[in-house]
Amino acid sequence: MERAFAFGSLAAGLAIGAAGEAVKKAAGTSSSSGGGYLSEQSAEMLAKELCRLRGAGLKIGQMLSIQDESLLPPVVANALAKVRTHADIMPADQLEQVLVSEWGEKWESRVHHFERKPFAAASIGQVHRATLLDGQEVAVKVQFPGVARSIDSDLNNLERLIRLGNFLPPGLFIERIIAFAKVELKAECDYVKEAAAQVTARSRITARCRRLLLR
């Protein structure tokens, strides 16, 4: 409900901004460099809110940001460029809750060292440096809580938002991007399956290298 409210508030903010931009364009005082009635301020607000919400909405923003710049209005392209490198990290108390939920109250006993500040954060999780009890250095991926459950609702809300704002060209086929993202993001949220795939890939690469060395 909180995320739905956030998307609703964002839609209201964009609608107000669009109304103001329409008046400015009619009066010939708009400074917007394109994007229909999406002003630069509204585009910045959209990018900032996607980074704050993280999850599926941010993922779509990142996917749109790597499209051919000629397909996107400049005001949209400039704002979305920021979502490729910005994602809000978890507050310290939220991180602690996730670690306790996954590893138990004494989770710190599982590692020799754990850096609480992540060195990377993306749409569905963040990554921390850690050292195991045997001295092995590892990367610990911590998924944002609730992100898997919010995928469908987030993307449905975002699609409505994009259609409401009407700031993307029809050639992007946003409905196909949304449908693909729903499948892809649900797969990305399965860290256990991802780890198993990495183990399989490592064993195959190792076997391949050994065969090459024996030639």
MARBA-3410 file (N, C-alpha, C, O; in Angstrom, 1 decimal):
215
0.8,-1.2,0.0,0.0,0.0,0.0,0.9,1.3,0.0,0.5,2.3,-0.6 ~ 2.0,1.2,0.7,2.9,2.3,0.8,3.5,2.6,-0.6,3.6,3.8,-1.0 ~ 3.9,1.6,-1.3,4.4,1.8,-2.6,3.4,2.2,-3.6,3.7,3.1,-4.5 ~ 2.2,1.7,-3.5,1.1,2.2,-4.4,0.8,3.7,-4.2,0.6,4.4,-5.1 ~ 0.8,4.0,-2.9,0.6,5.5,-2.5,1.7,6.3,-3.1,1.5,7.4,-3.6
3.0,5.8,-3.1,4.1,6.6,-3.6,3.9,6.8,-5.1,4.2,7.9,-5.6 ~ 3.5,5.7,-5.8,3.3,5.9,-7.3,2.1,6.8,-7.5,2.2,7.6,-8.5 ~ 1.1,6.7,-6.7,0.0,7.7,-6.9,0.4,9.1,-6.7,0.0,10.0,-7.4 ~ 1.2,9.3,-5.7,1.7,10.7,-5.4,2.6,11.2,-6.5,2.5,12.4,-6.9 ~ 3.4,10.3,-7.1,4.2,10.6,-8.2,3.4,11.0,-9.4,3.7,11.9,-10.1
2.3,10.2,-9.7,1.4,10.5,-10.8,0.8,11.8,-10.6,0.6,12.6,-11.6 ~ 0.3,12.2,-9.4,-0.3,13.5,-9.1,0.7,14.6,-9.4,0.4,15.6,-10.0 ~ 2.0,14.4,-8.9,3.0,15.4,-9.1,3.3,15.6,-10.6,3.4,16.8,-11.0 ~ 3.3,14.5,-11.4,3.6,14.7,-12.8,2.4,15.3,-13.5,2.6,16.1,-14.5 ~ 1.2,15.0,-13.1,0.0,15.6,-13.7,0.0,17.2,-13.5,-0.3,17.9,-14.4
0.3,17.6,-12.2,0.4,19.0,-11.9,1.5,19.7,-12.7,1.3,20.8,-13.3 ~ 2.7,19.0,-12.8,3.8,19.5,-13.6,3.4,19.6,-15.1,3.8,20.6,-15.7 ~ 2.7,18.6,-15.6,2.3,18.6,-17.0,1.3,19.8,-17.3,1.4,20.4,-18.3 ~ 0.4,20.0,-16.3,-0.5,21.1,-16.5,0.2,22.5,-16.6,-0.1,23.3,-17.4 ~ 1.2,22.6,-15.7,2.0,23.9,-15.6,2.8,24.0,-16.9,2.9,25.1,-17.4
3.3,22.9,-17.4,4.2,23.0,-18.6,3.3,23.3,-19.8,3.7,24.0,-20.7 ~ 2.0,22.8,-19.8,1.1,23.1,-20.9,0.8,24.5,-21.0,0.8,25.1,-22.1 ~ 0.6,25.1,-19.8,0.4,26.6,-19.8,1.6,27.4,-20.3,1.4,28.3,-21.1 ~ 2.8,27.0,-19.9,4.0,27.6,-20.3,4.2,27.5,-21.8,4.6,28.5,-22.5 ~ 3.9,26.4,-22.4,4.1,26.2,-23.8,3.1,27.0,-24.6,3.4,27.6,-25.6
1.9,27.1,-24.0,0.9,27.9,-24.7,1.3,29.3,-24.7,0.9,30.1,-25.6 ~ 1.9,29.8,-23.6,2.4,31.2,-23.5,3.7,31.4,-24.1,4.2,32.5,-24.2 ~ 4.4,30.3,-24.6,5.7,30.5,-25.2,6.8,30.7,-24.2,7.8,31.3,-24.6 ~ 6.6,30.4,-23.0,7.6,30.6,-21.9,8.3,29.4,-21.4,9.1,29.4,-20.5 ~ 8.0,28.2,-22.0,8.6,27.0,-21.6,10.1,26.9,-21.9,10.5,27.3,-23.0
10.9,26.3,-21.0,12.3,26.1,-21.3,12.6,24.7,-21.5,13.8,24.3,-21.6 ~ 11.5,23.8,-21.5,11.7,22.4,-21.7,12.3,22.1,-23.1,11.9,22.7,-24.1 ~ 13.2,21.1,-23.1,13.9,20.8,-24.4,13.2,19.6,-25.1,13.8,18.9,-25.9 ~ 12.0,19.4,-24.8,11.2,18.3,-25.4,10.6,17.4,-24.4,10.6,17.7,-23.2 ~ 9.9,16.3,-24.8,9.3,15.4,-23.9,7.8,15.7,-23.7,7.3,15.4,-22.6
7.2,16.3,-24.7,5.8,16.5,-24.5,5.6,17.6,-23.5,6.1,18.7,-23.5 ~ 4.7,17.2,-22.5,4.5,18.2,-21.4,5.2,17.8,-20.1,4.8,18.2,-19.0 ~ 6.2,17.0,-20.3,7.1,16.6,-19.1,8.2,17.6,-19.0,9.1,17.7,-19.8 ~ 8.1,18.4,-17.9,9.1,19.4,-17.7,10.4,18.8,-17.1,10.4,17.6,-16.7 ~ 11.5,19.6,-17.1,12.7,19.1,-16.6,12.6,18.7,-15.1,13.1,17.8,-14.6
11.9,19.6,-14.4,11.6,19.3,-13.0,10.9,18.0,-12.7,11.2,17.3,-11.8 ~ 9.9,17.8,-13.6,9.1,16.6,-13.4,9.9,15.3,-13.8,9.8,14.3,-13.1 ~ 10.7,15.4,-14.8,11.6,14.3,-15.2,12.6,14.0,-14.0,12.9,12.9,-13.7 ~ 13.1,15.1,-13.4,14.0,14.9,-12.3,13.3,14.2,-11.1,13.9,13.3,-10.4 ~ 12.1,14.6,-10.9,11.3,14.1,-9.8,11.0,12.6,-10.0,11.1,11.8,-9.1
10.7,12.2,-11.3,10.5,10.8,-11.7,11.7,10.0,-11.4,11.6,8.9,-10.8 ~ 12.9,10.5,-11.9,14.1,9.7,-11.7,14.5,9.6,-10.2,14.9,8.5,-9.8 ~ 14.3,10.6,-9.4,14.6,10.6,-8.0,13.7,9.6,-7.3,14.2,8.9,-6.4 ~ 12.4,9.6,-7.6,11.5,8.7,-6.9,11.7,7.3,-7.3,11.6,6.4,-6.4 ~ 12.1,7.0,-8.5,12.5,5.6,-8.9,13.7,5.1,-8.2,13.7,4.0,-7.7
14.7,6.0,-8.0,15.8,5.6,-7.2,15.5,5.3,-5.7,16.0,4.4,-5.1 ~ 14.5,6.1,-5.2,14.1,5.9,-3.8,13.3,4.6,-3.6,13.5,3.9,-2.7 ~ 12.4,4.4,-4.6,11.6,3.2,-4.5,12.3,1.9,-4.8,12.0,0.8,-4.3 ~ 13.4,2.0,-5.6,14.2,0.9,-6.0,13.2,-0.2,-6.7,12.2,0.2,-7.3 ~ 13.6,-1.4,-6.6,12.7,-2.5,-7.2,12.5,-2.4,-8.7,13.3,-1.9,-9.4
11.3,-2.9,-9.1,11.0,-3.0,-10.5,10.9,-1.7,-11.2,11.3,-1.6,-12.4 ~ 10.4,-0.7,-10.5,10.3,0.6,-11.2,11.7,1.1,-11.6,11.8,1.7,-12.7 ~ 12.6,1.0,-10.7,14.0,1.5,-11.0,14.6,0.6,-12.1,15.3,1.2,-13.0 ~ 14.3,-0.7,-12.1,14.8,-1.5,-13.2,14.3,-1.1,-14.5,15.1,-1.1,-15.5 ~ 13.1,-0.8,-14.6,12.5,-0.3,-15.9,13.2,1.0,-16.3,13.5,1.3,-17.5
13.4,1.9,-15.3,14.1,3.2,-15.6,15.5,2.9,-16.2,15.9,3.6,-17.1 ~ 16.2,1.9,-15.6,17.5,1.6,-16.1,17.5,1.0,-17.5,18.3,1.3,-18.3 ~ 16.4,0.2,-17.8,16.3,-0.4,-19.1,16.0,0.7,-20.1,16.5,0.6,-21.2 ~ 15.1,1.6,-19.8,14.8,2.7,-20.7,16.0,3.6,-20.9,16.1,4.2,-22.0 ~ 16.8,3.8,-19.9,18.0,4.7,-20.0,19.0,4.3,-21.0,19.8,5.1,-21.4
19.0,3.0,-21.4,20.0,2.5,-22.3,19.5,2.4,-23.7,20.2,1.9,-24.6 ~ 18.3,2.9,-23.9,17.7,3.0,-25.3,18.5,4.0,-26.1,19.1,4.9,-25.6 ~ 18.3,3.9,-27.4,18.9,4.9,-28.3,18.4,6.3,-27.9,17.2,6.5,-27.8 ~ 19.3,7.2,-27.7,18.9,8.5,-27.2,18.0,9.2,-28.2,17.2,10.1,-27.8 ~ 18.0,8.9,-29.4,17.2,9.5,-30.4,15.7,9.1,-30.2,14.8,9.8,-30.7
15.5,8.0,-29.5,14.1,7.5,-29.3,13.4,8.3,-28.1,12.2,8.3,-28.1 ~ 14.2,8.8,-27.2,13.7,9.4,-26.0,13.8,10.9,-26.1,14.8,11.5,-26.7 ~ 12.8,11.7,-25.6,12.9,13.1,-25.6,14.1,13.5,-24.7,14.4,12.8,-23.7 ~ 14.9,14.5,-25.0,16.1,14.9,-24.3,15.8,15.0,-22.8,16.6,14.6,-22.0 ~ 14.7,15.6,-22.4,14.4,15.8,-21.0,14.3,14.5,-20.3,14.7,14.4,-19.1
13.7,13.5,-20.9,13.6,12.2,-20.3,14.9,11.4,-20.3,15.3,10.8,-19.3 ~ 15.6,11.5,-21.4,16.9,10.8,-21.5,17.9,11.3,-20.4,18.6,10.5,-19.8 ~ 18.0,12.6,-20.2,18.9,13.2,-19.3,18.5,12.8,-17.8,19.4,12.5,-17.0 ~ 17.3,12.7,-17.5,16.8,12.3,-16.2,17.1,10.8,-15.9,17.6,10.5,-14.9 ~ 16.8,10.0,-16.9,16.9,8.6,-16.7,18.4,8.1,-16.7,18.7,7.1,-16.2
19.3,8.9,-17.3,20.7,8.6,-17.3,21.2,8.5,-15.8,22.1,7.7,-15.6 ~ 20.6,9.2,-14.9,21.0,9.2,-13.5,20.6,7.9,-12.8,21.3,7.5,-11.8 ~ 19.5,7.2,-13.3,19.1,6.0,-12.6,20.0,4.8,-12.9,19.9,3.8,-12.2 ~ 20.9,5.0,-13.9,21.9,3.9,-14.1,22.9,3.7,-13.0,23.4,2.7,-12.8 ~ 23.2,4.8,-12.3,24.3,4.8,-11.4,23.8,5.2,-10.0,24.6,5.3,-9.0
22.5,5.4,-9.8,22.0,5.8,-8.5,20.9,4.9,-8.0,19.9,4.7,-8.8 ~ 21.0,4.4,-6.8,20.0,3.6,-6.2,20.1,3.8,-4.7,21.2,3.6,-4.1 ~ 19.0,4.2,-4.0,19.1,4.4,-2.6,19.4,3.1,-1.9,18.9,2.0,-2.2 ~ 20.4,3.1,-0.9,20.7,1.9,-0.2,19.8,1.7,1.0,19.0,2.7,1.3 ~ 19.8,0.6,1.6,18.9,0.3,2.8,19.4,1.2,3.9,20.6,1.3,4.2
18.5,1.7,4.7,18.9,2.2,6.0,19.5,1.2,6.9,19.2,0.0,6.7 ~ 20.3,1.5,7.8,21.1,0.6,8.6,20.1,-0.4,9.4,20.4,-1.6,9.5 ~ 19.0,0.1,9.9,18.1,-0.7,10.6,17.4,-1.7,9.7,17.1,-2.9,10.1 ~ 17.1,-1.3,8.5,16.5,-2.3,7.6,17.5,-3.4,7.2,17.1,-4.5,7.0 ~ 18.7,-3.0,6.9,19.7,-4.0,6.6,19.9,-5.0,7.7,19.9,-6.2,7.5
19.9,-4.5,9.0,20.0,-5.4,10.1,18.8,-6.4,10.2,19.0,-7.5,10.5 ~ 17.6,-5.9,9.9,16.4,-6.7,9.9,16.5,-7.8,8.9,16.1,-9.0,9.2 ~ 17.0,-7.5,7.7,17.1,-8.5,6.6,18.1,-9.6,7.1,17.9,-10.8,6.9 ~ 19.3,-9.2,7.6,20.3,-10.1,8.0,19.9,-11.0,9.1,20.2,-12.2,9.1 ~ 19.2,-10.4,10.1,18.6,-11.2,11.2,17.6,-12.2,10.7,17.5,-13.4,11.1
16.8,-11.8,9.7,15.7,-12.6,9.2,16.3,-13.8,8.4,15.8,-14.9,8.5 ~ 17.4,-13.6,7.7,18.0,-14.6,6.9,19.0,-15.5,7.7,19.0,-16.7,7.5 ~ 19.8,-14.9,8.5,20.9,-15.6,9.2,20.7,-15.8,10.7,21.5,-16.4,11.4 ~ 19.6,-15.2,11.3,19.4,-15.3,12.7,20.0,-14.2,13.5,20.8,-13.4,13.0 ~ 19.6,-14.1,14.8,20.0,-13.0,15.7,21.6,-12.9,15.8,22.1,-11.8,15.9
22.3,-14.0,15.7,23.7,-14.0,15.9,24.4,-14.2,14.5,25.4,-14.9,14.3 ~ 23.9,-13.4,13.5,24.4,-13.6,12.2,25.8,-13.2,12.1,26.6,-13.7,11.2 ~ 26.3,-12.3,12.9,27.7,-11.8,12.8,28.7,-12.9,13.2,29.9,-12.8,12.8 ~ 28.2,-14.0,13.9,29.1,-15.1,14.2,29.4,-15.9,12.9,30.3,-16.8,13.0 ~ 28.7,-15.7,11.8,28.9,-16.5,10.6,30.1,-15.9,9.8,30.6,-16.6,8.9
30.5,-14.7,10.1,31.5,-14.1,9.3,32.6,-13.5,10.2,32.3,-13.2,11.4 ~ 33.8,-13.4,9.7,34.9,-12.7,10.4,34.7,-11.2,10.3,35.0,-10.5,11.3 ~ 34.3,-10.7,9.2,34.1,-9.3,9.0,33.0,-9.1,8.0,32.9,-9.8,7.0 ~ 32.2,-8.0,8.2,31.2,-7.7,7.3,31.1,-6.1,7.2,30.9,-5.4,8.2 ~ 31.3,-5.6,6.0,31.2,-4.2,5.7,29.8,-3.7,5.6,29.1,-4.1,4.7
29.3,-3.0,6.6,27.9,-2.6,6.6,27.5,-1.6,5.4,26.4,-1.5,5.0 ~ 28.5,-0.8,5.0,28.3,0.1,3.9,28.5,-0.7,2.6,29.6,-1.2,2.3 ~ 27.4,-0.8,1.7,27.6,-1.6,0.5,28.5,-0.9,-0.5,28.6,0.4,-0.5 ~ 29.2,-1.6,-1.3,30.0,-1.0,-2.4,29.3,-0.9,-3.7,29.8,-0.3,-4.6 ~ 28.1,-1.5,-3.7,27.3,-1.3,-4.9,25.8,-1.5,-4.6,25.5,-2.3,-3.7
24.9,-0.8,-5.3,23.5,-1.0,-5.1,22.8,-0.9,-6.4,23.1,0.0,-7.2 ~ 21.8,-1.7,-6.6,21.1,-1.7,-7.9,19.6,-1.7,-7.6,19.2,-1.2,-6.6 ~ 18.8,-2.2,-8.6,17.4,-2.1,-8.5,16.8,-3.1,-7.4,15.8,-2.8,-6.8 ~ 17.3,-4.3,-7.3,16.7,-5.3,-6.4,17.5,-5.6,-5.2,17.1,-6.3,-4.3 ~ 18.8,-5.1,-5.1,19.6,-5.4,-3.9,20.9,-4.7,-3.9,21.1,-3.8,-4.8
21.7,-4.9,-2.9,23.0,-4.2,-2.7,24.0,-5.3,-2.3,23.7,-6.4,-1.9 ~ 25.3,-4.9,-2.5,26.4,-5.9,-2.4,27.4,-5.4,-1.3,27.8,-4.2,-1.4 ~ 27.7,-6.3,-0.4,28.6,-5.9,0.7,29.9,-6.8,0.6,29.8,-8.0,0.3 ~ 31.0,-6.2,1.0,32.2,-7.0,1.1,32.2,-7.7,2.5,31.7,-7.1,3.5 ~ 32.7,-8.9,2.5,32.7,-9.7,3.8,33.9,-10.7,3.7,34.4,-11.0,2.7
34.3,-11.1,4.9,35.3,-12.1,5.0,34.8,-13.3,5.9,34.3,-13.1,7.0 ~ 34.8,-14.5,5.3,34.3,-15.6,6.1,35.3,-16.0,7.2,36.4,-15.5,7.3 ~ 34.8,-17.0,8.0,35.6,-17.4,9.2,36.9,-18.0,8.8,37.9,-18.0,9.5 ~ 37.0,-18.6,7.6,38.2,-19.2,7.1,39.1,-18.3,6.4,40.2,-18.6,5.8 ~ 38.7,-17.0,6.3,39.6,-16.0,5.7,39.2,-15.7,4.3,39.8,-14.7,3.7
38.3,-16.4,3.7,37.9,-16.2,2.3,37.1,-14.9,2.1,36.2,-14.7,2.9 ~ 37.5,-14.1,1.2,36.8,-12.8,0.9,35.6,-13.1,0.0,35.8,-13.8,-1.1 ~ 34.5,-12.6,0.3,33.3,-12.9,-0.5,32.5,-11.6,-0.7,32.7,-10.6,0.0 ~ 31.6,-11.6,-1.7,30.6,-10.6,-1.9,29.2,-11.1,-1.4,28.8,-12.2,-1.8 ~ 28.6,-10.3,-0.6,27.3,-10.7,0.0,26.2,-9.9,-0.6,26.1,-8.7,-0.4
25.3,-10.5,-1.4,24.2,-9.8,-2.0,23.0,-9.8,-1.0,22.6,-10.9,-0.6 ~ 22.5,-8.7,-0.7,21.4,-8.5,0.2,20.2,-7.9,-0.6,20.3,-6.8,-1.1 ~ 19.1,-8.7,-0.7,18.0,-8.2,-1.5,17.1,-7.3,-0.7,16.9,-7.5,0.5 ~ 16.6,-6.2,-1.3,15.7,-5.3,-0.7,14.5,-6.0,-0.2,13.9,-6.8,-1.0 ~ 14.0,-5.8,1.0,12.9,-6.6,1.5,11.6,-6.3,0.7,11.3,-5.1,0.5
10.9,-7.3,0.4,9.6,-7.1,-0.3,9.7,-6.9,-1.8,8.7,-6.8,-2.4 ~ 10.9,-6.8,-2.3,11.0,-6.4,-3.7,10.4,-7.5,-4.7,9.8,-7.1,-5.7 ~ 10.5,-8.7,-4.3,10.0,-9.8,-5.2,8.5,-9.8,-5.2,7.8,-10.0,-6.2 ~ 7.9,-9.5,-4.0,6.4,-9.4,-4.0,5.8,-8.2,-4.7,4.6,-8.2,-5.1 ~ 6.6,-7.2,-4.9,6.1,-5.9,-5.4,6.3,-5.8,-6.9,5.9,-4.8,-7.5
6.9,-6.8,-7.5,7.2,-6.6,-9.0,6.0,-6.3,-9.8,6.0,-5.4,-10.6 ~ 5.0,-7.2,-9.8,3.8,-7.0,-10.6,3.1,-5.7,-10.4,2.8,-5.0,-11.3 ~ 2.8,-5.4,-9.1,2.1,-4.1,-8.8,3.0,-2.9,-9.2,2.4,-1.9,-9.7 ~ 4.3,-2.9,-8.9,5.1,-1.8,-9.3,5.1,-1.6,-10.8,5.0,-0.4,-11.2 ~ 5.2,-2.6,-11.5,5.3,-2.5,-13.0,4.0,-2.0,-13.6,3.9,-1.3,-14.5
2.9,-2.6,-13.0,1.6,-2.1,-13.5,1.4,-0.6,-13.2,0.8,0.1,-14.0 ~ 1.8,-0.2,-12.0,1.7,1.2,-11.6,2.5,2.1,-12.5,2.1,3.2,-12.9 ~ 3.7,1.6,-12.8,4.7,2.4,-13.6,4.1,2.5,-15.1,4.3,3.5,-15.7 ~ 3.6,1.4,-15.6,3.0,1.5,-16.9,1.9,2.5,-17.0,1.8,3.3,-18.0 ~ 1.0,2.5,-16.0,0.0,3.5,-16.0,0.6,4.9,-15.9,0.1,5.9,-16.5
1.6,5.1,-15.1,2.3,6.4,-15.0,2.9,6.8,-16.3,2.7,8.0,-16.7 ~ 3.5,5.9,-17.1,4.1,6.3,-18.3,3.0,6.6,-19.4,3.2,7.6,-20.1 ~ 1.9,5.9,-19.3,0.8,6.2,-20.3,0.2,7.5,-19.9,-0.2,8.3,-20.8 ~ 0.1,7.8,-18.6,-0.5,9.1,-18.1,0.4,10.2,-18.6,-0.2,11.2,-19.1 ~ 1.7,10.1,-18.4,2.6,11.1,-18.8,2.8,11.3,-20.3,3.1,12.4,-20.8
2.6,10.2,-21.0,2.7,10.2,-22.5,4.0,10.8,-23.0,4.0,11.6,-23.9 ~ 5.1,10.5,-22.3,6.4,11.1,-22.6,7.3,10.1,-23.3,8.5,10.5,-23.5 ~ 6.9,8.9,-23.7,7.7,7.9,-24.4,7.1,7.7,-25.8,5.8,7.6,-25.9 ~ 7.9,7.6,-26.8,7.3,7.3,-28.1,6.7,5.9,-28.3,7.2,5.0,-27.6 ~ 5.7,5.8,-29.1,5.0,4.5,-29.3,6.0,3.4,-29.7,5.8,2.2,-29.5
7.1,3.7,-30.4,8.0,2.8,-30.9,8.8,2.0,-29.9,9.4,1.0,-30.2 ~ 8.7,2.4,-28.6,9.4,1.7,-27.6,8.6,0.5,-27.1,9.1,-0.4,-26.4 ~ 7.3,0.4,-27.5,6.5,-0.8,-27.1,6.6,-1.1,-25.6,7.1,-2.1,-25.2 ~ 6.2,-0.1,-24.8,6.4,-0.2,-23.3,5.7,-1.4,-22.7,6.2,-2.0,-21.7 ~ 4.6,-1.8,-23.3,3.9,-3.0,-22.8,4.8,-4.3,-22.9,4.7,-5.1,-22.0
5.6,-4.3,-24.0,6.5,-5.5,-24.1,7.6,-5.4,-23.1,8.0,-6.5,-22.6 ~ 8.1,-4.3,-22.9,9.2,-4.1,-21.9,8.7,-4.5,-20.6,9.4,-5.1,-19.8 ~ 7.5,-4.0,-20.2,6.9,-4.4,-18.9,6.8,-5.9,-18.8,7.1,-6.4,-17.7 ~ 6.2,-6.5,-19.8,6.0,-8.0,-19.7,7.3,-8.7,-19.6,7.4,-9.7,-18.8 ~ 8.3,-8.3,-20.3,9.6,-9.0,-20.2,10.2,-8.8,-18.8,10.8,-9.7,-18.3
10.1,-7.5,-18.3,10.7,-7.2,-17.0,10.1,-8.0,-15.9,10.7,-8.4,-14.9 ~ 8.8,-8.3,-16.0,8.1,-9.1,-15.0,8.7,-10.5,-14.8,9.0,-11.0,-13.7 ~ 9.0,-11.1,-16.0,9.6,-12.4,-16.0,11.1,-12.4,-15.5,11.5,-13.2,-14.7 ~ 11.8,-11.4,-16.1,13.2,-11.3,-15.8,13.5,-11.0,-14.4,14.4,-11.6,-13.8 ~ 12.8,-10.0,-13.8,13.0,-9.6,-12.4,12.7,-10.7,-11.4,13.4,-10.9,-10.4
11.6,-11.5,-11.7,11.3,-12.6,-10.8,12.4,-13.6,-10.8,12.7,-14.2,-9.7 ~ 13.0,-13.8,-11.9,14.2,-14.8,-12.0,15.4,-14.2,-11.3,16.1,-14.9,-10.6 ~ 15.6,-12.9,-11.4,16.7,-12.2,-10.8,16.6,-12.2,-9.3,17.6,-12.2,-8.5 ~ 15.4,-12.3,-8.8,15.2,-12.3,-7.3,15.5,-13.6,-6.7,15.6,-13.7,-5.4 ~ 15.6,-14.6,-7.5,15.9,-16.0,-6.9,17.4,-16.1,-6.8,18.1,-16.7,-7.7
18.0,-15.7,-5.7,19.4,-15.7,-5.5,20.0,-17.1,-5.3,21.1,-17.4,-5.7 ~ 19.1,-18.1,-4.9,19.5,-19.4,-4.7,19.8,-20.1,-6.1,20.8,-20.7,-6.3 ~ 18.8,-19.8,-7.0,19.0,-20.3,-8.4,20.2,-19.6,-9.1,20.9,-20.3,-9.8 ~ 20.4,-18.4,-8.8,21.5,-17.6,-9.4,22.8,-18.2,-8.9,23.8,-18.4,-9.7 ~ 22.9,-18.5,-7.6,24.2,-19.1,-7.1,24.4,-20.5,-7.7,25.6,-20.8,-8.0
23.4,-21.3,-7.9,23.5,-22.6,-8.5,24.0,-22.5,-9.9,24.8,-23.3,-10.4 ~ 23.5,-21.5,-10.6,23.9,-21.3,-12.0,25.4,-20.9,-12.1,26.1,-21.3,-13.0 ~ 25.8,-20.1,-11.1,27.2,-19.7,-11.0,28.2,-20.8,-10.8,29.2,-20.9,-11.4 ~ 27.7,-21.7,-9.9,28.5,-22.9,-9.6,28.6,-23.8,-10.9,29.7,-24.3,-11.2 ~ 27.5,-24.0,-11.6,27.5,-24.7,-12.8,28.4,-24.1,-13.9,29.2,-24.8,-14.5
28.3,-22.8,-14.0,29.2,-22.1,-15.0,30.6,-22.2,-14.6,31.5,-22.4,-15.5 ~ 30.9,-22.1,-13.4,32.3,-22.2,-12.9,32.9,-23.6,-13.2,34.0,-23.7,-13.7 ~ 32.1,-24.6,-13.0,32.6,-26.0,-13.2,32.8,-26.2,-14.7,33.8,-26.9,-15.1 ~ 31.9,-25.7,-15.5,32.1,-25.9,-17.0,33.3,-25.1,-17.5,34.0,-25.6,-18.3 ~ 33.5,-23.9,-17.0,34.7,-23.1,-17.4,36.0,-23.8,-17.0,36.9,-23.9,-17.8
36.0,-24.3,-15.8,37.1,-25.0,-15.3,37.5,-26.2,-16.1,38.6,-26.5,-16.4 ~ 36.4,-27.0,-16.4,36.6,-28.2,-17.2,37.1,-27.9,-18.6,38.0,-28.5,-19.2 ~ 36.6,-26.8,-19.2,37.0,-26.3,-20.5,38.5,-25.9,-20.5,39.2,-26.3,-21.4 ~ 38.9,-25.2,-19.5,40.3,-24.8,-19.4,41.2,-25.9,-19.2,42.3,-25.9,-19.8 ~ 40.8,-27.0,-18.5,41.7,-28.1,-18.3,41.9,-28.9,-19.6,43.0,-29.3,-19.9
40.8,-29.0,-20.4,40.9,-29.6,-21.7,41.8,-28.9,-22.6,42.6,-29.5,-23.4 ~ 41.8,-27.6,-22.6,42.6,-26.7,-23.4,44.1,-26.9,-23.0,45.0,-26.9,-23.8 ~ 44.3,-27.0,-21.7,45.7,-27.1,-21.2,46.3,-28.5,-21.5,47.5,-28.6,-21.7 ~ 45.4,-29.5,-21.7,45.9,-30.9,-22.0,46.2,-31.1,-23.4,46.7,-32.1,-23.8 ~ 45.8,-30.1,-24.3,46.0,-30.3,-25.7,47.5,-30.1,-26.1,47.8,-30.2,-27.2
END
